[in-house]
Amino acid sequence: MKRIEDIEMMEVEDLLKVAEDNSVSVPEGLENRIAASLLAEKISQEEDAPAVSLRARWITGFAVAAACTVAAVFLYNPARSELKDTFDDPRLAYAEVERTFERISSKMSKASEMAYEATNEIGKPASVIRKINRK
């Protein structure tokens, strides 16, 4: 067996003679492993196109936020919460409603941001799968 340094020093004609020598056995599956390595290298060198359009990201974000809202409604158990007295003053009741809607809005914004970040991460494996399917 030759060392890598010896192989690197060989002339092209000598390398061709060694390659044409049929007395050397090739390990089983070597050709498949080389082809897989070359394919993986080619895929990693290609530029990544945006996987998901901005419109699709927004739609996904709103869908996730809506799903979270629906889940919260179904998971809410009124038996566990303490009942509070109703407001006698309509202005105080309206202020409480506004505060509640502001809280819901802030939670929805956070959910939308999380969904947007998730679509970025989901796009990466989808891009790799698309590239593999093109081959």
N, CA, C and O atoms as a MOPAC input file, in Angstrom:
PM7 MOZYME 1SCF
protein

 N      0.84700 1    -1.17300 1     0.00000 1
 C      0.00000 1     0.00000 1     0.00000 1
 C      0.88900 1     1.23100 1     0.00000 1
 O      1.85900 1     1.30300 1     0.75500 1
 N      0.56500 1     2.18000 1    -0.83100 1
 C      1.35800 1     3.39800 1    -0.95300 1
 C      0.82400 1     4.45800 1     0.00100 1
 O     -0.34500 1     4.45300 1     0.38700 1
 N      1.70500 1     5.34500 1     0.35800 1
 C      1.30200 1     6.48200 1     1.17200 1
 C      0.72100 1     7.56000 1     0.26800 1
 O      0.97000 1     7.56600 1    -0.93800 1
 N     -0.03700 1     8.45400 1     0.83800 1
 C     -0.65600 1     9.52500 1     0.05800 1
 C      0.41500 1    10.38600 1    -0.61200 1
 O      0.24800 1    10.81900 1    -1.75200 1
 N      1.50800 1    10.62900 1     0.09900 1
 C      2.57700 1    11.44900 1    -0.47900 1
 C      3.16100 1    10.78400 1    -1.72800 1
 O      3.47400 1    11.46000 1    -2.70800 1
 N      3.30400 1     9.46200 1    -1.68500 1
 C      3.82600 1     8.73400 1    -2.84500 1
 C      2.86400 1     8.81200 1    -4.02600 1
 O      3.28800 1     8.97200 1    -5.17100 1
 N      1.58500 1     8.69900 1    -3.74600 1
 C      0.57700 1     8.75300 1    -4.80900 1
 C      0.55100 1    10.14400 1    -5.44000 1
 O      0.44400 1    10.28300 1    -6.65900 1
 N      0.65100 1    11.16900 1    -4.59600 1
 C      0.64300 1    12.53900 1    -5.11900 1
 C      1.85600 1    12.82000 1    -6.00800 1
 O      1.77900 1    13.67100 1    -6.89400 1
 N      2.96200 1    12.12700 1    -5.79200 1
 C      4.19300 1    12.35000 1    -6.56000 1
 C      4.20100 1    11.56500 1    -7.88600 1
 O      5.06400 1    11.80800 1    -8.73000 1
 N      3.26500 1    10.64000 1    -8.08100 1
 C      3.25200 1     9.80200 1    -9.27600 1
 C      2.83800 1    10.61400 1   -10.50400 1
 O      2.08500 1    11.58300 1   -10.40600 1
 N      3.34100 1    10.20000 1   -11.63700 1
 C      2.98700 1    10.81300 1   -12.91600 1
 C      1.60200 1    10.32100 1   -13.34200 1
 O      1.11400 1     9.30400 1   -12.85000 1
 N      0.98400 1    11.05400 1   -14.25600 1
 C     -0.36000 1    10.71400 1   -14.72500 1
 C     -0.36600 1     9.34300 1   -15.39700 1
 O     -1.30600 1     8.57400 1   -15.20000 1
 N      0.64800 1     9.02400 1   -16.17600 1
 C      0.70500 1     7.73600 1   -16.86600 1
 C      0.74700 1     6.58700 1   -15.86100 1
 O      0.09500 1     5.56000 1   -16.05300 1
 N      1.52300 1     6.76800 1   -14.78300 1
 C      1.60300 1     5.72600 1   -13.75600 1
 C      0.26700 1     5.55600 1   -13.03900 1
 O     -0.13900 1     4.43700 1   -12.72300 1
 N     -0.40800 1     6.67000 1   -12.78600 1
 C     -1.72500 1     6.59400 1   -12.13900 1
 C     -2.72900 1     5.86900 1   -13.03900 1
 O     -3.55200 1     5.09700 1   -12.54700 1
 N     -2.66900 1     6.10800 1   -14.34000 1
 C     -3.56800 1     5.42200 1   -15.27200 1
 C     -3.29600 1     3.92000 1   -15.30500 1
 O     -4.22600 1     3.11800 1   -15.38700 1
 N     -2.01200 1     3.53900 1   -15.24100 1
 C     -1.66500 1     2.11400 1   -15.22200 1
 C     -2.23200 1     1.43600 1   -13.97500 1
 O     -2.77200 1     0.33200 1   -14.04700 1
 N     -2.10200 1     2.11100 1   -12.83600 1
 C     -2.62900 1     1.54500 1   -11.58800 1
 C     -4.15200 1     1.43000 1   -11.67200 1
 O     -4.72300 1     0.43700 1   -11.22100 1
 N     -4.80700 1     2.43000 1   -12.24200 1
 C     -6.26500 1     2.42400 1   -12.34600 1
 C     -6.75700 1     1.31000 1   -13.25700 1
 O     -7.82700 1     0.74700 1   -13.02500 1
 N     -5.97800 1     0.98400 1   -14.30200 1
 C     -6.38400 1    -0.05900 1   -15.25300 1
 C     -6.03300 1    -1.46200 1   -14.78000 1
 O     -6.45200 1    -2.44500 1   -15.39100 1
 N     -5.27500 1    -1.56300 1   -13.70900 1
 C     -4.86100 1    -2.86100 1   -13.17500 1
 C     -6.06600 1    -3.54500 1   -12.54300 1
 O     -6.59200 1    -3.06200 1   -11.54000 1
 N     -6.51200 1    -4.66300 1   -13.11500 1
 C     -7.68300 1    -5.38200 1   -12.62500 1
 C     -7.36900 1    -6.35100 1   -11.48900 1
 O     -8.28500 1    -6.95400 1   -10.92900 1
 N     -6.12100 1    -6.51000 1   -11.14700 1
 C     -5.77400 1    -7.43700 1   -10.06700 1
 C     -6.11300 1    -6.86600 1    -8.68800 1
 O     -6.20800 1    -7.60900 1    -7.71100 1
 N     -6.29300 1    -5.56400 1    -8.61500 1
 C     -6.64100 1    -4.92400 1    -7.34300 1
 C     -8.14900 1    -4.98900 1    -7.18000 1
 O     -8.89100 1    -4.56800 1    -8.06700 1
 N     -8.60900 1    -5.51800 1    -6.04000 1
 C    -10.05500 1    -5.63800 1    -5.82100 1
 C    -10.59900 1    -4.33000 1    -5.23700 1
 O     -9.97200 1    -3.69400 1    -4.39000 1
 N    -11.76400 1    -3.96100 1    -5.71000 1
 C    -12.43600 1    -2.74400 1    -5.25200 1
 C    -13.44100 1    -3.15000 1    -4.17600 1
 O    -14.20900 1    -4.09100 1    -4.37600 1
 N    -13.44800 1    -2.45300 1    -3.03800 1
 C    -14.42100 1    -2.79800 1    -1.98800 1
 C    -15.85400 1    -2.69500 1    -2.50100 1
 O    -16.17800 1    -1.83100 1    -3.31600 1
 N    -16.69200 1    -3.58100 1    -2.01600 1
 C    -18.08200 1    -3.61900 1    -2.45400 1
 C    -18.80600 1    -2.34900 1    -2.00500 1
 O    -18.68100 1    -1.94200 1    -0.84900 1
 N    -19.55000 1    -1.72900 1    -2.89600 1
 C    -20.32600 1    -0.53200 1    -2.57800 1
 C    -19.53200 1     0.75800 1    -2.65000 1
 O    -20.06700 1     1.82600 1    -2.35300 1
 N    -18.25700 1     0.68200 1    -3.04100 1
 C    -17.42200 1     1.87700 1    -3.09800 1
 C    -17.96800 1     2.87800 1    -4.11700 1
 O    -18.00000 1     4.08200 1    -3.86200 1
 N    -18.39400 1     2.36800 1    -5.27000 1
 C    -18.90400 1     3.26300 1    -6.31400 1
 C    -20.13800 1     4.02200 1    -5.82600 1
 O    -20.27400 1     5.21400 1    -6.10500 1
 N    -21.03500 1     3.35800 1    -5.10600 1
 C    -22.23200 1     4.02000 1    -4.57800 1
 C    -21.87400 1     5.08200 1    -3.54400 1
 O    -22.46800 1     6.16000 1    -3.51500 1
 N    -20.89000 1     4.76400 1    -2.69100 1
 C    -20.48200 1     5.73700 1    -1.67800 1
 C    -19.83700 1     6.96000 1    -2.32000 1
 O    -20.06200 1     8.08400 1    -1.87300 1
 N    -19.03900 1     6.75100 1    -3.36200 1
 C    -18.41400 1     7.87900 1    -4.05700 1
 C    -19.48600 1     8.73400 1    -4.72700 1
 O    -19.44400 1     9.96200 1    -4.65100 1
 N    -20.44200 1     8.08600 1    -5.38000 1
 C    -21.51600 1     8.83200 1    -6.04900 1
 C    -22.32900 1     9.63200 1    -5.03700 1
 O    -22.69100 1    10.77800 1    -5.30400 1
 N    -22.61700 1     9.04500 1    -3.88400 1
 C    -23.36900 1     9.75000 1    -2.84300 1
 C    -22.57500 1    10.93600 1    -2.30300 1
 O    -23.14500 1    11.99700 1    -2.04900 1
 N    -21.28300 1    10.76800 1    -2.12900 1
 C    -20.43900 1    11.86400 1    -1.64500 1
 C    -20.39100 1    13.00500 1    -2.64900 1
 O    -20.47800 1    14.17300 1    -2.27000 1
 N    -20.25400 1    12.67300 1    -3.92500 1
 C    -20.22500 1    13.71000 1    -4.95900 1
 C    -21.55300 1    14.45000 1    -5.04600 1
 O    -21.57600 1    15.66700 1    -5.22500 1
 N    -22.65900 1    13.72100 1    -4.92000 1
 C    -23.98000 1    14.34000 1    -4.94900 1
 C    -24.16400 1    15.27100 1    -3.75100 1
 O    -24.67500 1    16.38100 1    -3.89600 1
 N    -23.74900 1    14.81600 1    -2.57400 1
 C    -23.87800 1    15.64700 1    -1.37500 1
 C    -23.04900 1    16.92400 1    -1.50200 1
 O    -23.48500 1    17.99800 1    -1.08700 1
 N    -21.86600 1    16.80200 1    -2.07300 1
 C    -21.01700 1    17.98900 1    -2.25900 1
 C    -21.65900 1    18.95800 1    -3.24200 1
 O    -21.65300 1    20.17000 1    -3.02500 1
 N    -22.21400 1    18.41600 1    -4.32800 1
 C    -22.84900 1    19.26200 1    -5.33300 1
 C    -24.04300 1    20.00300 1    -4.73900 1
 O    -24.22900 1    21.19200 1    -5.00200 1
 N    -24.84700 1    19.31200 1    -3.94400 1
 C    -26.02000 1    19.92800 1    -3.31500 1
 C    -25.59100 1    21.02100 1    -2.34900 1
 O    -26.20800 1    22.08500 1    -2.30200 1
 N    -24.54300 1    20.76900 1    -1.58200 1
 C    -24.10300 1    21.75600 1    -0.59600 1
 C    -23.51900 1    23.00100 1    -1.25200 1
 O    -23.50200 1    24.06600 1    -0.63500 1
 N    -23.04000 1    22.89100 1    -2.48500 1
 C    -22.44600 1    24.02700 1    -3.16200 1
 C    -23.47000 1    24.88400 1    -3.88800 1
 O    -23.19400 1    26.04700 1    -4.18100 1
 N    -24.63500 1    24.34600 1    -4.18400 1
 C    -25.65500 1    25.11300 1    -4.88800 1
 C    -26.22500 1    26.18100 1    -3.97600 1
 O    -26.29000 1    26.00400 1    -2.75900 1
 N    -26.63800 1    27.29200 1    -4.57200 1
 C    -27.23300 1    28.37400 1    -3.79600 1
 C    -28.64700 1    27.98600 1    -3.39100 1
 O    -29.38400 1    27.34900 1    -4.14500 1
 N    -29.00100 1    28.39300 1    -2.17400 1
 C    -30.35100 1    28.11800 1    -1.68400 1
 C    -31.28500 1    29.22300 1    -2.15900 1
 O    -31.02600 1    30.40700 1    -1.94600 1
 N    -32.37100 1    28.82000 1    -2.80500 1
 C    -33.41200 1    29.75900 1    -3.19700 1
 C    -34.36800 1    29.90600 1    -2.02200 1
 O    -34.49900 1    28.99000 1    -1.21000 1
 N    -35.03900 1    31.05200 1    -1.92500 1
 C    -36.01200 1    31.18600 1    -0.84000 1
 C    -37.03600 1    30.05700 1    -0.91200 1
 O    -37.67100 1    29.84800 1    -1.94600 1
 N    -37.18900 1    29.34600 1     0.17400 1
 C    -38.03500 1    28.15700 1     0.16900 1
 C    -39.51600 1    28.50800 1     0.20000 1
 O    -40.32700 1    27.83300 1    -0.43500 1
 N    -39.87100 1    29.54700 1     0.92500 1
 C    -41.27300 1    29.87300 1     1.10200 1
 C    -41.44900 1    31.36700 1     0.83400 1
 O    -40.65700 1    32.17900 1     1.31100 1
 N    -42.47000 1    31.73100 1     0.08200 1
 C    -42.70200 1    33.13500 1    -0.22700 1
 C    -43.16500 1    33.87900 1     1.02300 1
 O    -43.62800 1    33.27400 1     1.99000 1
 N    -43.02900 1    35.19400 1     0.98200 1
 C    -43.41300 1    36.02200 1     2.12400 1
 C    -44.91300 1    35.90400 1     2.39400 1
 O    -45.34300 1    35.87300 1     3.54700 1
 N    -45.70000 1    35.83800 1     1.32500 1
 C    -47.15200 1    35.70900 1     1.48800 1
 C    -47.49900 1    34.39900 1     2.19500 1
 O    -48.36400 1    34.37400 1     3.07100 1
 N    -46.82500 1    33.31400 1     1.81400 1
 C    -47.08600 1    32.02300 1     2.44400 1
 C    -46.68500 1    32.05600 1     3.92000 1
 O    -47.33800 1    31.43500 1     4.75700 1
 N    -45.61400 1    32.77900 1     4.23400 1
 C    -45.18900 1    32.89100 1     5.63600 1
 C    -46.23800 1    33.61900 1     6.45700 1
 O    -46.55200 1    33.20600 1     7.57300 1
 N    -46.78000 1    34.70100 1     5.91300 1
 C    -47.81500 1    35.43600 1     6.64700 1
 C    -49.05900 1    34.56900 1     6.83500 1
 O    -49.64200 1    34.53600 1     7.91800 1
 N    -49.45200 1    33.88100 1     5.79500 1
 C    -50.64100 1    33.02300 1     5.89800 1
 C    -50.40700 1    31.93500 1     6.94700 1
 O    -51.29100 1    31.63700 1     7.74900 1
 N    -49.21800 1    31.35100 1     6.93300 1
 C    -48.89600 1    30.32100 1     7.92400 1
 C    -48.91200 1    30.90100 1     9.32500 1
 O    -49.42100 1    30.27800 1    10.25700 1
 N    -48.35800 1    32.08700 1     9.47300 1
 C    -48.33800 1    32.73600 1    10.79200 1
 C    -49.73200 1    32.97300 1    11.33100 1
 O    -50.02100 1    32.68500 1    12.49200 1
 N    -50.59700 1    33.50500 1    10.47100 1
 C    -51.96400 1    33.75000 1    10.92000 1
 C    -52.70200 1    32.44500 1    11.19300 1
 O    -53.52400 1    32.37900 1    12.10700 1
 N    -52.41900 1    31.41600 1    10.41600 1
 C    -53.05800 1    30.11800 1    10.65700 1
 C    -52.62400 1    29.54400 1    12.00100 1
 O    -53.44100 1    28.99200 1    12.73700 1
 N    -51.34800 1    29.67100 1    12.31800 1
 C    -50.84600 1    29.18100 1    13.61100 1
 C    -51.46400 1    29.98000 1    14.74600 1
 O    -51.86800 1    29.41300 1    15.76100 1
 N    -51.54000 1    31.30200 1    14.57800 1
 C    -52.13900 1    32.14000 1    15.61600 1
 C    -53.60800 1    31.77900 1    15.82400 1
 O    -54.08200 1    31.71100 1    16.95800 1
 N    -54.32000 1    31.55000 1    14.72900 1
 C    -55.72900 1    31.16300 1    14.84700 1
 C    -55.85800 1    29.81000 1    15.53000 1
 O    -56.75200 1    29.61300 1    16.35300 1
 N    -54.96900 1    28.87100 1    15.19500 1
 C    -55.00800 1    27.55500 1    15.83400 1
 C    -54.72500 1    27.67200 1    17.32800 1
 O    -55.34300 1    26.97700 1    18.13500 1
 N    -53.79400 1    28.54800 1    17.69700 1
 C    -53.50400 1    28.75700 1    19.12500 1
 C    -54.71000 1    29.33700 1    19.84800 1
 O    -55.01400 1    28.95400 1    20.97700 1
 N    -55.39100 1    30.25900 1    19.18800 1
 C    -56.57800 1    30.86400 1    19.79400 1
 C    -57.67100 1    29.81700 1    19.98000 1
 O    -58.29000 1    29.75000 1    21.04200 1
 N    -57.90900 1    29.00900 1    18.96600 1
 C    -58.92600 1    27.95400 1    19.06900 1
 C    -58.55200 1    26.96600 1    20.17100 1
 O    -59.41500 1    26.54300 1    20.94000 1
 N    -57.28800 1    26.59900 1    20.25300 1
 C    -56.84600 1    25.67500 1    21.30600 1
 C    -57.04200 1    26.29000 1    22.68100 1
 O    -57.46000 1    25.60200 1    23.61200 1
 N    -56.74700 1    27.57900 1    22.82000 1
 C    -56.92200 1    28.23900 1    24.10800 1
 C    -58.39100 1    28.24700 1    24.52200 1
 O    -58.71400 1    28.06900 1    25.69700 1
 N    -59.27500 1    28.45400 1    23.55100 1
 C    -60.70800 1    28.46700 1    23.85900 1
 C    -61.16000 1    27.08800 1    24.32900 1
 O    -61.91900 1    26.97700 1    25.29200 1
 N    -60.69600 1    26.03700 1    23.65300 1
 C    -61.11400 1    24.69100 1    24.03700 1
 C    -60.46100 1    24.22800 1    25.33200 1
 O    -61.05600 1    23.44800 1    26.07600 1
 N    -59.26100 1    24.68800 1    25.61000 1
 C    -58.57000 1    24.26500 1    26.82300 1
 C    -58.95600 1    25.08100 1    28.05100 1
 O    -58.65300 1    24.69300 1    29.17900 1
 N    -59.61700 1    26.19700 1    27.83200 1
 C    -60.03000 1    27.04100 1    28.95600 1
 C    -61.09200 1    26.32100 1    29.77600 1
 O    -62.11800 1    25.89300 1    29.24800 1
 N    -60.83700 1    26.19800 1    31.04300 1
 C    -61.76700 1    25.51800 1    31.93600 1
 C    -62.31500 1    26.52800 1    32.93300 1
 O    -61.59700 1    26.93100 1    33.84800 1
 N    -63.57100 1    26.94900 1    32.78200 1
 C    -64.11900 1    27.96800 1    33.67400 1
 C    -64.24300 1    27.49700 1    35.12000 1
 O    -64.30100 1    28.32900 1    36.02600 1
 N    -64.28400 1    26.20100 1    35.35900 1
 C    -64.40700 1    25.69300 1    36.72300 1
 C    -63.15400 1    25.99300 1    37.54000 1
 O    -63.22000 1    26.10300 1    38.76400 1
 N    -62.00500 1    26.12600 1    36.86000 1
 C    -60.75600 1    26.38500 1    37.56900 1
 C    -60.56000 1    27.86400 1    37.89900 1
 O    -59.80700 1    28.18800 1    38.81700 1
 N    -61.20900 1    28.75000 1    37.18500 1
 C    -60.98300 1    30.17800 1    37.40900 1
 C    -61.95100 1    30.71600 1    38.45100 1
 O    -63.06600 1    30.22100 1    38.61700 1
 N    -61.49200 1    31.73400 1    39.13900 1
 C    -62.35600 1    32.38300 1    40.13100 1
 C    -63.28500 1    33.34400 1    39.43800 1
 O    -62.87600 1    34.08100 1    38.54100 1
 N    -64.51400 1    33.33800 1    39.84500 1
 C    -65.46300 1    34.27700 1    39.27800 1
 C    -65.30100 1    35.62100 1    39.97600 1
 O    -65.12000 1    35.69000 1    41.19100 1
 N    -65.36900 1    36.68800 1    39.18400 1
 C    -65.25700 1    38.04500 1    39.72600 1
 C    -66.59200 1    38.73300 1    39.55300 1
 O    -67.38900 1    38.39100 1    38.67900 1
 N    -66.81100 1    39.70800 1    40.40700 1
 C    -68.04100 1    40.48000 1    40.28000 1
 C    -68.03000 1    41.26100 1    38.97700 1
 O    -66.97300 1    41.66800 1    38.49400 1
 N    -69.20600 1    41.46500 1    38.41700 1
 C    -69.30800 1    42.27700 1    37.21400 1
 C    -69.16300 1    43.74200 1    37.59600 1
 O    -69.30300 1    44.11500 1    38.76100 1
 N    -68.88400 1    44.55100 1    36.60800 1
 C    -68.69100 1    45.97900 1    36.85500 1
 C    -70.03300 1    46.69000 1    36.92000 1
 O    -70.94900 1    46.41000 1    36.14700 1
 N    -70.11900 1    47.60700 1    37.85600 1
 C    -71.32500 1    48.44200 1    37.93600 1
 C    -71.21100 1    49.63400 1    36.98100 1
 O    -72.21100 1    50.13000 1    36.46200 1
 N    -69.98000 1    50.07700 1    36.76400 1
 C    -69.74700 1    51.22300 1    35.88900 1
 C    -69.38800 1    50.72500 1    34.48000 1
 O    -68.41200 1    49.99200 1    34.32300 1
 N    -70.15800 1    51.11000 1    33.45900 1
 C    -69.86300 1    50.64600 1    32.09500 1
 C    -68.49100 1    51.09400 1    31.58700 1
 O    -67.86900 1    50.40200 1    30.78100 1
 N    -68.02500 1    52.24800 1    32.05800 1
 C    -66.71100 1    52.72600 1    31.61500 1
 C    -65.59500 1    51.80200 1    32.12200 1
 O    -64.63400 1    51.51800 1    31.40800 1
 N    -65.74300 1    51.35000 1    33.34600 1
 C    -64.74400 1    50.40900 1    33.88000 1
 C    -64.79600 1    49.07400 1    33.13400 1
 O    -63.76200 1    48.45800 1    32.87400 1
 N    -65.99600 1    48.63900 1    32.79700 1
 C    -66.14100 1    47.38800 1    32.04400 1
 C    -65.50400 1    47.52300 1    30.66200 1
 O    -64.81600 1    46.61300 1    30.19900 1
 N    -65.73500 1    48.65400 1    30.01100 1
 C    -65.15200 1    48.87500 1    28.68900 1
 C    -63.61800 1    48.94100 1    28.76600 1
 O    -62.92400 1    48.42300 1    27.89100 1
 N    -63.10700 1    49.57500 1    29.81000 1
 C    -61.64900 1    49.64700 1    29.98700 1
 C    -61.07000 1    48.24700 1    30.17400 1
 O    -59.99300 1    47.94200 1    29.66100 1
 N    -61.77900 1    47.40700 1    30.90100 1
 C    -61.32300 1    46.02100 1    31.10200 1
 C    -61.33400 1    45.24700 1    29.78400 1
 O    -60.42400 1    44.46400 1    29.51100 1
 N    -62.36100 1    45.47000 1    28.97400 1
 C    -62.42600 1    44.81600 1    27.66700 1
 C    -61.25900 1    45.26000 1    26.79500 1
 O    -60.62700 1    44.43400 1    26.13800 1
 N    -60.96800 1    46.56500 1    26.78500 1
 C    -59.82900 1    47.06600 1    26.00800 1
 C    -58.51800 1    46.44100 1    26.48500 1
 O    -57.68800 1    46.04100 1    25.66800 1
 N    -58.33300 1    46.35900 1    27.79100 1
 C    -57.11100 1    45.76200 1    28.33900 1
 C    -57.00200 1    44.29200 1    27.92600 1
 O    -55.91300 1    43.81900 1    27.60200 1
 N    -58.10500 1    43.58300 1    27.93600 1
 C    -58.11300 1    42.17800 1    27.54100 1
 C    -57.75100 1    42.02300 1    26.06100 1
 O    -56.95500 1    41.15500 1    25.70100 1
 N    -58.33500 1    42.86500 1    25.20900 1
 C    -58.02000 1    42.79100 1    23.77900 1
 C    -56.56300 1    43.15900 1    23.49000 1
 O    -55.94400 1    42.58600 1    22.59200 1
 N    -56.02000 1    44.10100 1    24.23900 1
 C    -54.60300 1    44.43800 1    24.07600 1
 C    -53.72400 1    43.24300 1    24.43900 1
 O    -52.73200 1    42.96200 1    23.76600 1
 N    -54.09500 1    42.55400 1    25.49600 1
 C    -53.32500 1    41.37200 1    25.91700 1
 C    -53.41200 1    40.26900 1    24.85000 1
 O    -52.40700 1    39.64200 1    24.51400 1
 N    -54.60700 1    40.04300 1    24.32900 1
 C    -54.78000 1    39.04300 1    23.27100 1
 C    -53.95800 1    39.43400 1    22.04100 1
 O    -53.31000 1    38.58800 1    21.42500 1
 N    -53.98800 1    40.70900 1    21.69300 1
 C    -53.23300 1    41.18200 1    20.52900 1
 C    -51.73300 1    40.96200 1    20.70700 1
 O    -51.04800 1    40.54800 1    19.77100 1
 N    -51.22200 1    41.23800 1    21.90800 1
 C    -49.78000 1    41.04200 1    22.12700 1
 C    -49.41800 1    39.56300 1    22.04800 1
 O    -48.36300 1    39.21600 1    21.51700 1
 N    -50.27300 1    38.69000 1    22.56700 1
 C    -50.01800 1    37.25200 1    22.48100 1
 C    -50.07300 1    36.77500 1    21.02700 1
 O    -49.26800 1    35.94000 1    20.61500 1
 N    -51.01900 1    37.30600 1    20.25500 1
 C    -51.12900 1    36.92300 1    18.84700 1
 C    -49.89400 1    37.38500 1    18.07400 1
 O    -49.41300 1    36.67600 1    17.19000 1
 N    -49.38400 1    38.56800 1    18.40500 1
 C    -48.18500 1    39.06600 1    17.72600 1
 C    -46.99700 1    38.15500 1    18.00400 1
 O    -46.22100 1    37.84000 1    17.10100 1
 N    -46.86000 1    37.73400 1    19.25400 1
 C    -45.76500 1    36.82200 1    19.60300 1
 C    -45.91600 1    35.49100 1    18.86100 1
 O    -44.93500 1    34.93600 1    18.36700 1
 N    -47.14500 1    34.98700 1    18.78700 1
 C    -47.38800 1    33.72300 1    18.07700 1
 C    -47.07600 1    33.87000 1    16.58600 1
 O    -46.52600 1    32.96000 1    15.96600 1
 N    -47.43100 1    35.01400 1    16.02500 1
 C    -47.14600 1    35.25600 1    14.61200 1
 C    -45.64000 1    35.30800 1    14.35900 1
 O    -45.16300 1    34.76200 1    13.36300 1
 N    -44.89100 1    35.95400 1    15.24400 1
 C    -43.43200 1    36.00700 1    15.11300 1
 C    -42.82400 1    34.61000 1    15.20800 1
 O    -41.92700 1    34.26000 1    14.44100 1
 N    -43.31900 1    33.81900 1    16.15300 1
 C    -42.80400 1    32.45500 1    16.31300 1
 C    -43.09900 1    31.62300 1    15.06100 1
 O    -42.25300 1    30.84300 1    14.62400 1
 N    -44.27600 1    31.78300 1    14.49000 1
 C    -44.62900 1    31.04100 1    13.28200 1
 C    -43.74500 1    31.47600 1    12.11000 1
 O    -43.33500 1    30.64700 1    11.29700 1
 N    -43.45700 1    32.76400 1    12.02700 1
 C    -42.58600 1    33.26400 1    10.94900 1
 C    -41.18900 1    32.66400 1    11.07700 1
 O    -40.60200 1    32.24600 1    10.08000 1
 N    -40.65500 1    32.62000 1    12.29300 1
 C    -39.33300 1    32.02500 1    12.51700 1
 C    -39.35100 1    30.52900 1    12.19700 1
 O    -38.38800 1    29.99200 1    11.64900 1
 N    -40.44700 1    29.86600 1    12.54300 1
 C    -40.54800 1    28.42900 1    12.27800 1
 C    -40.57100 1    28.14600 1    10.78000 1
 O    -40.00200 1    27.15000 1    10.33200 1
 N    -41.22400 1    29.01100 1     9.99900 1
 C    -41.25800 1    28.77600 1     8.55600 1
 C    -39.87400 1    28.92100 1     7.94700 1
 O    -39.55300 1    28.24600 1     6.96900 1
 N    -39.04600 1    29.80300 1     8.51900 1
 C    -37.66300 1    29.91200 1     8.02900 1
 C    -36.90400 1    28.61500 1     8.25100 1
 O    -36.17000 1    28.16500 1     7.37100 1
 N    -37.07600 1    28.01600 1     9.41400 1
 C    -36.37800 1    26.77100 1     9.72900 1
 C    -36.93100 1    25.60300 1     8.92600 1
 O    -36.18000 1    24.71700 1     8.51800 1
 N    -38.23700 1    25.59600 1     8.69700 1
 C    -38.86100 1    24.52100 1     7.93000 1
 C    -38.40700 1    24.57600 1     6.47800 1
 O    -38.31700 1    23.54200 1     5.81600 1
 N    -38.12100 1    25.77500 1     5.97800 1
 C    -37.71600 1    25.93400 1     4.59100 1
 C    -36.38700 1    25.28800 1     4.26200 1
 O    -36.17400 1    24.88600 1     3.11800 1
 N    -35.49200 1    25.17700 1     5.21800 1
 C    -34.16200 1    24.61900 1     4.96300 1
 C    -34.22200 1    23.14000 1     4.56600 1
 O    -33.68000 1    22.78200 1     3.52100 1
 N    -34.85600 1    22.27200 1     5.35300 1
 C    -34.93700 1    20.87100 1     4.91200 1
 C    -35.74400 1    20.70600 1     3.62500 1
 O    -35.44200 1    19.83700 1     2.80800 1
 N    -36.76600 1    21.53700 1     3.44800 1
 C    -37.57200 1    21.44700 1     2.22900 1
 C    -36.71600 1    21.77400 1     1.01000 1
 O    -36.87100 1    21.15800 1    -0.04400 1
 N    -35.82300 1    22.73400 1     1.15200 1
 C    -34.92900 1    23.09700 1     0.05600 1
 C    -34.00700 1    21.93300 1    -0.31100 1
 O    -33.79800 1    21.65300 1    -1.49200 1
 N    -33.46400 1    21.26300 1     0.68800 1
 C    -32.57700 1    20.11900 1     0.43400 1
 C    -33.35100 1    18.99100 1    -0.24600 1
 O    -32.84900 1    18.36700 1    -1.18100 1
 N    -34.55400 1    18.73300 1     0.21400 1
 C    -35.37200 1    17.66000 1    -0.38000 1
 C    -35.70600 1    17.98300 1    -1.82600 1
 O    -35.68100 1    17.09800 1    -2.68100 1
 N    -36.02300 1    19.26000 1    -2.11200 1
 C    -36.31100 1    19.65600 1    -3.49500 1
 C    -35.10800 1    19.43800 1    -4.39200 1
 O    -35.25000 1    18.98100 1    -5.52700 1
 N    -33.92500 1    19.76100 1    -3.89100 1
 C    -32.70700 1    19.58500 1    -4.68600 1
 C    -32.45600 1    18.11500 1    -4.96500 1
 O    -32.06100 1    17.75200 1    -6.07300 1
 N    -32.68000 1    17.26900 1    -3.97700 1
 C    -32.46600 1    15.83700 1    -4.16700 1
 C    -33.46400 1    15.27800 1    -5.18300 1
 O    -33.10700 1    14.43800 1    -6.00900 1
 N    -34.70200 1    15.74200 1    -5.12100 1
 C    -35.72600 1    15.25000 1    -6.04500 1
 C    -35.47100 1    15.70200 1    -7.47600 1
 O    -35.88600 1    15.01900 1    -8.41300 1
 N    -34.79300 1    16.84700 1    -7.67200 1
 C    -34.47400 1    17.33000 1    -9.01800 1
 C    -33.48600 1    16.41500 1    -9.71100 1
 O    -33.48200 1    16.33900 1   -10.94000 1
 N    -32.65200 1    15.72100 1    -8.96000 1
 C    -31.60400 1    14.86400 1    -9.54200 1
 C    -32.22600 1    13.65700 1   -10.04600 1
 O    -31.54000 1    12.78700 1   -10.58100 1

